[in-house]
């Protein structure tokens, strides 16, 4: 809630020696609320002889509700409560009828103390990628990867987005035979894409998943596996990863190993596993690091 006030200097004579068509206006103030800025002011009409003056409140800008109190004096001070009014768009409305005779002709005032509450505008909820994904996996799988005599079910709609390679393969057949990777590698990689737990894996299994996701251009899985290798496995299993990277000709992994070796060579060269590296692999690793 935001509280504010405006005081208008006036007098009984100024308000009563005029017609009801005449009015005096307060300053206009700009104030900030949670949902933006608003401008507000009030005006008071003339009373004529023996009449009452109408007080009009104008609010524009951000949608708010407003309530408050109009005070007059000082001759015979009194107050007029203003009930809650909703201002969804700029407009002016009558909020009180005051007795100008109570103001007096010396240091007369009309003070409007007001409270604003922002009005939130209802918005349609956004549809997130998670909503789309959740909706898609509610459907029955409609395509399959076959490996090692077993099948892994997938959703064509999901993997058409995740993998341009699988999208192309599934456009030709609903069952695609994978002959260059084992069933567990295929299933674990697909489970990773679906956010399913796959348990602990040895270095060789992780590298197989990396190779599978790279060959079939499953970018999301490949990136996640690569990050895991960089942040976790390179530290604890550097030698095993390096051996597999050169054994299977994995250029991207070779570059990761070379970068890591360049930064941590002093520690790596004393590892028993590195000492047992064959001379050819050591040369390739050192040359790759030197050429970075």
N, C-alpha and C positions, 0 to 999 in steps of 0.2 A: 504494500500500500504506500502511495506517495501523498504526503500532505503539503499543501501550499496555501497561500492567502494573497489577496489583493485588497488594498485600502483605497477608497475613493473619498477625497475631501469634498464636502458640500455643505449645504445649510438648509434650514426649513424654508427660508424665503426663496432660495434658488429653486426649490422644488415645488413650492405652492404658488408662486407668482408666474407660473407657466401653464400651458395647456397640456393635455395628455398626449398630444402629438410630438411634443418636445421630449428630448432625452439627453442625458449626460452619460458618457461612456468611460469605463476604466481603461487603464493600460492593458495591452495584450501581452501575456507571458508565454514563453515557450519552456516546457519542462520535459525531462526525459523519463520515460517509463520503461518497463522490461521489454515491451514489444515495439519500442521506437520513441518518437517525439510527438508531443501534442501542443496545441496552442489553445489558450483559454482566456476569456474576459467576461465582463458583465456590463450591462447598461441598466439605467434607472429612468423610467419615464417621469414626466411632470405630473403633478397631482391635480392641478387646478385648485380652485377654492374649496377647502374642506374635504378633499378627496384623499385617496391612497395612491401610492406610487407602486408600479409594477417593476419587479426585478427580473431581468432576463439573463440567463446564463448561456454562453456560446462556447462550444468545445469542438475542436477540429483536429485531425491527424489520426494517430493510432486509436483503434477502438478501445474504449474504457467504460467503466461505470463510475458515476460520481455521486457523492452525497456530502452534505456539510451543513454549515450554519451561516446565516446572514446576521451580523451584529450592527446595531445603529446606536448613536449617542452623540454627545455625552449628556444632553439635557435630561433625558429619561431613558437610560440605556435599557435595551431589550434585545432579544434574539428571536430569529425565525428559523426553525429547522427546515432543511431541504432533504426530501426523501431521495432514495437511490434512483438515478436515471441512467439508462444505457445510451451511450453515444457510439453507435457503430459506424457512423459517417458524420461529417461536419453538419451541425444544425444548432438552432437557438430555440430555447423554450423558457416559458415563464416558471419561476421557481418560488416566488414569494410576493406578497403585497404588504408593503410597510407603511407605517404611520409617520409621515415626515415631521409632524409636530413634535415628536420625541427627540429629534436631532438637535434642534437649537440653531442659533446663528453664530455661535462662537466655537470655533474648532470642531465643527460638525464632521461626522464621518459615517461611511457605510463600509463595513469590512466583511469580506466574503472569505470564510475559511472552508477549504474544500479538501476532500479525500478522493484520490483516484485509484481505481483497481484495474489493471490491464485485463482485457478480454482476449482470451486465446481463440484464434480462428481455427475451427476444425480442418484438418488436412487428411486427405486420403493416405493410407499407409503405403509405403513404397514396397515394391516386390523385390526382394533381394535374390542374389544368385543362390544363396542357401535355400530359399523357398523353391526356386525352380528345380534345383538338384533334388531336394526332398520329394518334390512332386513326381519327378521322373523315376526315382527308384521305387516308388510305390507300384509302378507298373511291372508286369512280368518281364523277365529278360527275354529279348527277342533275337539275340545273336550269341555265338559261342566261339571260343578259342579252344582248339583241340591240341593236346600235347601229351605224349607218353600214354596214349590210350584213354585219357580222361578229358573231360570238357570243363571249361570255365565259363559260366554264364555272364553275359554283359547286357547293357542297354545300348542299343544302337545310337539313340539320341545323345547320350552322355559322351560316348567315345568318338562320335562324329565331331564333337567339340574338342575333346582332349587330344585326339591323335589324327592328323590328316592321313597318315599311313593306314591306320585301321579303318578310317572312314572309306578310303578307296577300296580296301579289301572287302569290307562288308557290303559295298555296293554291288559286288559280283557274286557273293555267296553269304548265307547266314551262318555257316560254319567254316571257320578258317583254320587250316592245319598249320601248326607251328612245329617245324622239324628241327630247328637249330637250338632250341632251349627246352629244358625239362619242364614237367608239369608244375613242380613246386615253384620254380622261378616265375613262370607265367602267372600262377595263382597269387603268389605273394605280391607281385607288382600290381595286379588288378585290385587285390584287397587294399593295397596302399592307396590307390586312387579313390576307392570307396570309403576311406577313412576307417577301415577295420584294423583291429590289432593283428599283427603278424608275428609277435614274439621275438625272441633274440635270434640273431642270425650270425653265422661265422663270416669272416671277411670274404671268403670265396663266394658265398651265397649272395652277399650284398653286391659284389662286383658283377655277378651274373644278372642280378636285377638291373643294375646300372646299364649293362650292355644291352639287355632286352629293351629297356625303356628308351635307350638311345637309338637302337636300330629301327624300332617301330614308332619313333618320334612321339612318345608319350611325354610331352614336355614337362608337365607338372610333376610327374613322378621322377623323371630324370633329374630335375632341379633339386627336389627334396633329397634324393639319394646322394647327389653330388655334395650338397650342403652337409649331410651327415658324415660323408667320407672326409670332407675338409676339416670339420670342427671336432669330430670325435675319433674316427678311425685312423687318420694320419698320425695323430699323436701317439696312440697306443699300438698301432699295427702298421707302421710305416713300411717296414721291410716286406711284409706280406703283400701289401697293396702295390708296392713298386714292382715286385716280382710278377704279379698278375698283370699289371699294366703293360709291361714289356712282353710278357708271354702271349697276351692276346692282342697286342698291337693297339691298345687303347690310347690314342694320341692325347685326348683331353686329360685323362688320368696321368699320363706320363708328364704332362706339363704341370699338373698340380703337385706331383711328387718332386719334380725338378725345383719348383718354387719353394716347396717346404724344405728340401735338402739344402738349398742355397742359404736359407735363413737359419737352419739348425744343424749344419754339417758337423760342427765341433762335437755335438752330443751324439749324432747318429753314427759316426765312424767308429765309435767305441762299443757299439751294440754288438753282442755275439752274433746276432742274425746277419748284420751287415758284414761282419768279418767273413762269414761263410758264403757271401755272395760270390758267384763266379766272376772272374776278371772281366768278361765281356759285358755283363750287366752293370758292374761298377763303372766301367768306362762310359757306357751309354748314359748312365745317370749323371755322372760328373760332367760330361760334355753337354747334356741338355741343360744342366744348371748354369754352366759357363756361358751358354749361348743366349740366356735370357736377357 
